[in-house]
Amino acid sequence: MRRPKNDLNDLTGKEWIKFTRTWFVCDSPRYWRNKPTELHPARFPEEMVADFLRFFTKRGGAVLDPFAGSGATLVACAENERVGVGVELSARYAKVAADRASNLLVPQFVIRRDARGIGAADFWRRRRARMEEAGIVFRRGLPQFDFVITSPPYWRMLRTSRGGVFSKHKQRAARGLDTAYSASPTDLGNIRDYGEFIKALTGVFRAVRRCLKPGKYLVVVVQNLRDPEGEVRMLAWDLARAMARSGWQFQGERIWCQNTKPLGIWGYPKIFVPNYHHHYCLIFRKRRKRS
Ligand SMILES: C[S@@+](CC[C@H](N)C(=O)[O-])C[C@H]1O[C@@H](n2cnc3c(N)ncnc32)[C@H](O)[C@@H]1O
C-alpha cells in the first residue's frame, strides 16, 4: 500500500506522533540565559517555537509572528531554515529583533508597525519585493504564509502587580527593567476593558487569516490569568471561543509546562490561589474553501 503524501512537514511518522501529545515541558536554559530576556518582559523560548515550526511547516516555509517582541520566532526560523516575518509595535523591541535577525544566515524580516493593519495591501507594499525575493508568495497584495505563531500581550497582566510578595513584576521594576511593553494607546496590552481586549485581539487574527494559505495553521500562546482584584480571567478559553466564532477552526491545544519557575506564596494559609506555570498553545486552522 502506498503511504499518503505528507504535505505538512518533513517529519518521520514517529516524530509526528510524538508532537501530538497535548502537553510538553520546556525550560530552555537559553531562554533564561539570553540577554534579550532582560530587554523584553515576556518572551517565549526559541526551542519551543522550533518544535512548532518543524511540525507545521516544511524547510523553506514562510512564517509570520504578528507580535514578534524580541524576535524568538525569527531566530527559530533561521535556525530551522524557514523565512520569518515579525511585526512589532514597539520601536525598542523591533530593534532587538532586527539586531538578532541581522546575524542570521536565512533572511528574516522585522516590520515595526501596528499588527492591526496586517490585512491591508498597503501594510506590505514597501517590503513586497524583498519578501518575494526570499520566496514569500503574494496574492492580491498580501503575503501568503505557511504558518503563523505568536504570543500576544496577556491583556494588562504586565501592568499589574499582585500580593505583598516580591513578585516578578516588582523585581523587574527594582532593576529598572520594562514592566510594560509601551505607553502607546495602540498597544493591545494597554486596553483596560477585558471584553474590548478580546475583540481587538480577535480582530488582529481575522486580518492575519487573509495572509495565511488555506488549510494552514495558527498557534497562539496565551495563559489564563488572575487580575489584581483576584478574579481569574479565562483568557485562553475566552479567546478560543471568540476565535471559533470569528471563523477559525479550533484544532485543539498543547500545554506548555514550565517546571523550574519559582513558586510564589499567594493565598497561603487561607485560600487556594494557583501558581500559573503553564501556557496554552491554541492551535487553529484556516478552513479550505468548499468547491
Ligand atoms: C508577549 S509579547 C511577544 C514576545 C515574543 N514572543 C518574544 O519571545 O519576544 C507581545 C508583544 O506584542 C507587542 N504589541 C502590543 N500591541 C501590538 C500591536 N498593536 N501591534 C504589534 N505588536 C504589538 C508588544 O510590544 C510585545 O512585544
Ligand as a Chemical Component Dictionary entry (heavy atoms), coordinates in Angstrom:
data_LIG
# 
_chem_comp.id                   LIG 
_chem_comp.type                 NON-POLYMER 
_chem_comp.pdbx_formal_charge   0 
_chem_comp.three_letter_code    LIG 
# 
loop_
_chem_comp_atom.comp_id 
_chem_comp_atom.atom_id 
_chem_comp_atom.alt_atom_id 
_chem_comp_atom.type_symbol 
_chem_comp_atom.charge 
_chem_comp_atom.model_Cartn_x 
_chem_comp_atom.model_Cartn_y 
_chem_comp_atom.model_Cartn_z 
_chem_comp_atom.pdbx_ordinal 
LIG C1  C1  C 0  4.072  38.552 24.697 1  
LIG S1  S1  S 1  4.992  39.758 23.787 2  
LIG C2  C2  C 0  5.731  38.795 22.494 3  
LIG C3  C3  C 0  7.065  38.246 22.915 4  
LIG C4  C4  C 0  7.772  37.425 21.866 5  
LIG N1  N1  N 0  7.067  36.167 21.639 6  
LIG C5  C5  C 0  9.203  37.132 22.292 7  
LIG O1  O1  O 0  9.537  35.954 22.534 8  
LIG O2  O2  O -1 9.981  38.087 22.417 9  
LIG C6  C6  C 0  3.751  40.676 22.929 10 
LIG C7  C7  C 0  4.309  41.801 22.053 11 
LIG O3  O3  O 0  3.227  42.409 21.346 12 
LIG C8  C8  C 0  3.588  43.768 21.098 13 
LIG N2  N2  N 0  2.374  44.518 20.721 14 
LIG C9  C9  C 0  1.383  45.004 21.505 15 
LIG N3  N3  N 0  0.423  45.609 20.763 16 
LIG C10 C10 C 0  0.800  45.489 19.462 17 
LIG C11 C11 C 0  0.226  45.880 18.218 18 
LIG N4  N4  N 0  -0.924 46.566 18.170 19 
LIG N5  N5  N 0  0.891  45.567 17.076 20 
LIG C12 C12 C 0  2.088  44.886 17.104 21 
LIG N6  N6  N 0  2.687  44.498 18.257 22 
LIG C13 C13 C 0  2.051  44.784 19.426 23 
LIG C14 C14 C 0  4.255  44.208 22.399 24 
LIG O4  O4  O 0  5.095  45.325 22.220 25 
LIG C15 C15 C 0  5.019  42.924 22.802 26 
LIG O5  O5  O 0  6.371  42.974 22.405 27 
# 
loop_
_chem_comp_bond.comp_id 
_chem_comp_bond.atom_id_1 
_chem_comp_bond.atom_id_2 
_chem_comp_bond.value_order 
_chem_comp_bond.pdbx_ordinal 
LIG C1  S1  SING 1  
LIG S1  C2  SING 2  
LIG S1  C6  SING 3  
LIG C2  C3  SING 4  
LIG C3  C4  SING 5  
LIG C4  N1  SING 6  
LIG C4  C5  SING 7  
LIG C5  O1  DOUB 8  
LIG C5  O2  SING 9  
LIG C6  C7  SING 10 
LIG C7  O3  SING 11 
LIG C7  C15 SING 12 
LIG O3  C8  SING 13 
LIG C8  N2  SING 14 
LIG C8  C14 SING 15 
LIG N2  C9  SING 16 
LIG N2  C13 SING 17 
LIG C9  N3  DOUB 18 
LIG N3  C10 SING 19 
LIG C10 C11 SING 20 
LIG C10 C13 DOUB 21 
LIG C11 N4  SING 22 
LIG C11 N5  DOUB 23 
LIG N5  C12 SING 24 
LIG C12 N6  DOUB 25 
LIG N6  C13 SING 26 
LIG C14 O4  SING 27 
LIG C14 C15 SING 28 
LIG C15 O5  SING 29 
# 
